[in-house]
Amino acid sequence: MKNEEKQFIVILERKKCIGAAACLTSDPENWVMQNDGKIKLIGGKEENEEIYKKEITAEELERFKTAGYGCPVNAIHIIEKKTGKRII
């Protein structure tokens, strides 16, 4: 499998976000604070009512794991694209 292949999916449940910005602090290239005080996943596609998804590579995984583990309200999830196995 190539490292450039999108093997994981990051999911942001924006409605859960409390604006703690742990994800933004750990990875400002992929997260941005919006005017409503909640985070947005840069490049994420809106699925429905504030659920955003973004496919990422294995090389990007650690950055997103740090953001996910830092979220105090568990609004960030990561799953394996192929198996559906939940990582966070």
DRENDRENPA-616312 format. One record per residue (C-alpha): chain; z, x, y. Coordinates in steps of 0.001 Angstrom, whole numbers, plus 500000, padded with zeros to 6 digits. Example, Ala and Ser with C-alpha at 12.3 -4.5 7.8 and 13.67 -1.06 7.14 Angstrom:
BEGIN
unit  Z  X  Y
A  507800  512300  495500
A  507140  513670  498940
// end
This chain:
BEGIN
unit  Z  X  Y
A  500000  500000  500000
A  499148  501312  503445
A  501927  501723  506007
A  499816  499838  508567
A  499826  496766  506344
A  502010  493925  507614
A  504545  493630  504806
A  507374  491794  506561
A  507898  488769  508770
A  510447  488688  511584
A  511697  485213  512466
A  513523  484407  515691
A  515425  481133  515879
A  515414  481041  519655
A  517549  477883  519842
A  520440  479865  518289
A  520172  482657  520862
A  523160  483037  523199
A  521632  485814  525298
A  523880  488642  524058
A  520778  490898  524229
A  521791  493198  521370
A  518178  493062  520147
A  516843  493895  523605
A  519234  496834  523939
A  518265  498247  520541
A  514506  497665  520844
A  513215  496807  524349
A  509591  497180  523224
A  509809  494056  521049
A  512263  491786  522862
A  512412  490403  526387
A  514973  488212  528179
A  513543  484967  529552
A  514633  483047  532660
A  516645  480628  530510
A  518885  483490  529337
A  517429  483578  525833
A  515424  486270  524097
A  511730  486107  523290
A  510046  488059  520504
A  507163  489920  522106
A  503984  489155  520185
A  505703  486434  518181
A  503806  483249  517405
A  505558  479975  518112
A  505796  477991  514886
A  507735  474961  516111
A  510550  474146  518519
A  511551  477671  519387
A  510909  479328  516030
A  508892  482499  516540
A  507367  484683  513820
A  505827  488130  513905
A  504375  490150  511046
A  505431  493808  511031
A  504756  496980  509069
A  507191  498994  506946
A  507274  501572  509751
A  508558  498915  512180
A  511139  497523  509775
A  514128  499697  510731
A  513829  498810  514420
A  513827  495110  513636
A  516675  495482  511122
A  518808  497091  513825
A  518053  494192  516152
A  518771  491644  513428
A  522069  493185  512353
A  523129  493393  516000
A  522567  489696  516687
A  525996  488024  516884
A  524643  484546  516051
A  522251  485475  513214
A  519172  484232  515086
A  516912  487018  513745
A  515714  487036  510135
A  513397  489347  508212
A  511652  488465  504975
A  509228  490260  502702
A  505827  488688  503198
A  504684  489005  499586
A  507844  487895  497754
A  509677  485805  500343
A  512783  487889  499692
A  515203  487756  502610
A  516187  491141  504031
A  518296  489804  506909
// end
